Amino acid sequence: MKAPYCGMDVPQELVAGFVAEHADRFIGWCSVDPNDEDAVEQLEYNVDVLGLRGLKVAPIYQHFDPQDPAHLPLFKKAEALDIPVIWHQGTSFVRPGPLKWANPIQLEDIAVACPDLRMMIAHMGHPWEDECVVLIRKHPNLYADISALHYRPLRHYMAFMSALEYGVEHKLIFGSDFPSATPAQVIAGQWKVNDVVRNTSLPVFPEEAIHNMIYENWKPFLGEP
């Protein structure tokens, strides 16, 4: 993450070098601070020179308003390069990070301005999972990942059922939030989503949808067949 505001500034060359050593296992994503005057040029370099294939941004860590038109050229460039964008939206323990820019609904202006830009909302934007659900339902190229949800069993269940009721469970994609949890731990957590309603009359989230979330739903987002 390139977020000097919160003390994070990982060299993108480091990411590219690691991915190059393990190209059979990893797809490299870059991070650009939207506040930088040369943010567009940085993105072009990261993609065209370093070979990174996605962009990660985080308004609360990078201290930028996603609704500010000044940042739109960066996302128009990502759209032109045909690379996906993942957004950290939702709560955080980082005290300086402004939660006023954390609600997923604030991404709608970019979704409208960049209709062909594939975007994923991390953590279903928790605790604003319902806003995330209606946003990804409305915009065809928006998805959400399920990382960091299984720690709170009731919210986990409610978020998945909200997606099911709105018909967007196929737009939920596996994510681990590593190193907070390992992929194996997160996969195990998804299979426990219905534990909170066992022995009740409440509906359960379908096992087929859990399987697809882990193994299949990522394909249209990353452009795979």
N, C-alpha and C positions, 0 to 999 in steps of 0.2 A: 504494500500500500504506500502510495506517495501522498502523505498527509502531514506536512511539516507543522501544521497548526497543533496537532496532537503528539508531535514528537516521532512520527513515523516517516521514514524516507528511504525506502528500499530501492537500491539502484536497479533499473530495469534490465541492465546488462547481466546482473546476477541471476535474475529470473530466467532470461533467455539462455544463459549458459547452462543452468541446471536442467532446463527442459531439453536442450540439445543433447545432453548426456543420457537422457531417458526418453527419447522421442517416441519409443514404442509404448510408453505408458502415460505420458502427460501431454496436454495441450496448454501452451503458455498464454497467460493473460497479463496485460500491462495495467499500470495505474498512472493516471495523469491528474495533476492538481488543476481543476478548472479555473482556479484563480490566476494561474500563470499566464502572462501575456502571450507566450508562445505555446499554449496548450495544444493548439491544432497541429503545429509543426512537431511537437513531441509525439503526438499520436501517430502521425505519418511515419516518423522515424521508428517508433516501437513496432509498427506493423510491417512497413516496407523493408526496413534494414534488419531489425532484430528478429522478425518473423513471428512476433506474438500475435495471437489470433482473437483476442477479446479485450474489453476494457472494464476495469473495476473502478467505481466511484462511490463516495460515501459522504453525503452532505454534512452529517454531524461531525465527522472526523476531519473533513477538509474545509469546514466552515464556509459553505456556499449555499445559496438559495437556489434550489432547482427550478424555481419559477422565474428567475432573473433572465431576461432575454440575452444578456451579455454572454451567457454560457452556451447559448443555442448552437453557435458555429461548431463547437466541439462535437456535439451529438449529430449535427448534420454531416460532419466529416466521418464519424463512425458509420453513419448510414451509407454514405458514399463508398466507404471501404468495405461495406457488407460484413462488418464484424458485430458480434453481440455485445451488449453492455449488461453488467450486473451491478445493481444498486444495493448498498447496505441501507436499508430503511428500517426504522424501528428503534426500540430502546437500546441503551448502552450504559455501561458502568463508567465510561469516560466522562468525568465531571464537566470539563469545558465544552463538551459537545452539545450544541443547541438542539433540543428536542423539537423546537418549532419547525425544523426542516426535516423531521424524521417520518412524517405521515406519508404513506404511499400515494395518497390522493394528489400530492403535490407534483407527481410525475406526469399528470395528465396533459399539461401544456406541451411537454416534449413528445408525448405519445401522439398528439394531434399534429404537431409540426413535423414529426419524422415518422410517417405512417409505415415505412418499410424497415424501421430500426427494430431489431429483436432486443427486447429488454427483459431482464429477470429481476424480481424484487426478492431480496434475500429475507429469510426468516418469516415469510408471509407478512413482513412489516409489523411483527408483533409489538405492542398489543393491539394494533389496528388491522387485525386479520380480515375483518369484514370489509373495510375500505379496500384492502388489497383484492379481495375476491370480486367485488363489483368492478374494479378497474380492469382486472385481467379478463373479465367477461366482456367488457365493452370494447376492448382493443385487441384485435387478433394477434398482434405480435408481442403481447405482454404475457409473461409467465411469472411463476413464483417458486422459490425453493423452500424446502421444509426443514432446513437446518435450525437447530437450537429450539425446536418446539417441544420435543418429547420430555424435556425436563419438567414441564408443567402439565401433568396428565389431563386435567379438565380442559384447559385452554387448547391443548393438542387435539383432543376429541372434538371440541366445538369448532375449531378452525377447519378441520377436515369435513365435518358435517355441513358447515356453511358452504364450502366449495362444492360439495355434492349437491346440495339443494339448488345452487345457482348453475349447476351443470358445467363446472370448470375443473373437476377433479383431474381431468386429463392434462391440465396445464400446470400441475404441481410436479416439481422436479426434485429428485434427491440432491441433498447437499449435506455435508458433514460439519461444517464450521471448524474443521481441524485447525489447531490442535486442541480445541476445547473438548472435542470428542473424536474418537476414531470412526471411520466409516462403518466398521462392524458394529460398534455400539449404537450408532444412529439407525442402522438397518434393524437391529434387534428392537430398538425403541418403537419403530413404526408398527411392527407386528403386535405391539402391546397397546395400540391406540384404543382398542375397544375394552380394555380391562376395566376402565373406570365405570362402564355401564353393564358389566357382567351381572347377571341375576336381577336385571331390571327389565322393564318393558320398553326402554328406549331403543331406538334403531342402532344398528351397528354399521360401521364403515366397511364397505365391501373388500374382501381379501384380494380380489382381482385388481381393484383400484390401487391397493397398496403395492402389489407386484409391479404394476405398470409405472407407478410413481418411482420406484427404485430402479427399474431396468429399461423402461421404454419411453417415457414421456420426454426425455432429454433430446431425442432424435430430431424432431422438427425445430427445436430451439437452436441446436448447433448445426442445423442444415444437413444432418445425416439422413440417408434413405430410410 
